[in-house]
Amino acid sequence: MSEDPEFAVLIASVGERRIAVYQELRRAVSWSLWGASRALAELPLELPSTWQFPEARRLVAALRAAGATAGLRCGWCARAVDPEVPADPGPCREQTGFYGDPCRASA
């Protein structure tokens, strides 16, 4: 088991190139184009899988390149993380992990 947090990918909007976004989702979570279109009918959407930061960052970059508005959320403390900006190495402000401990994503 990894000591690093996993990150959820959030999609706020799809943009003009819907099929390109569907194709990225197909690669990431094995959805069919039909499944992706059904899931994206209700936005915002949190993808059903989580990833380590490098993989999540690549997925967000691919979704953004396809025209989606996408971001990351830390799986430990639920804070939004901009994948283009290094995470603050200090502790999360007033955010705790699942068991009430400080978020290890910032440790």
C-alpha angles and dihedrals in degrees: 000000000000123000090211122092122251120230131221119220116226125198117202099174138000102216129202098313100064096158092054090052090047090052092052090050090049090057094044104043103012094246120156116237087255091051092048092050091050093048093048092052088085111052139219093051133183111208114240094238132064128215140195112262099264093051093042090049091052091049093050090049090051092048091048091049088053090054103263126131102232139162145169134255124198111243092214105048102011094233120147113250125199106223091208094057124062112251116255105261091213123091120283112267110249091334123121134187127250094283096043095262120128113274110272090206087081098039 
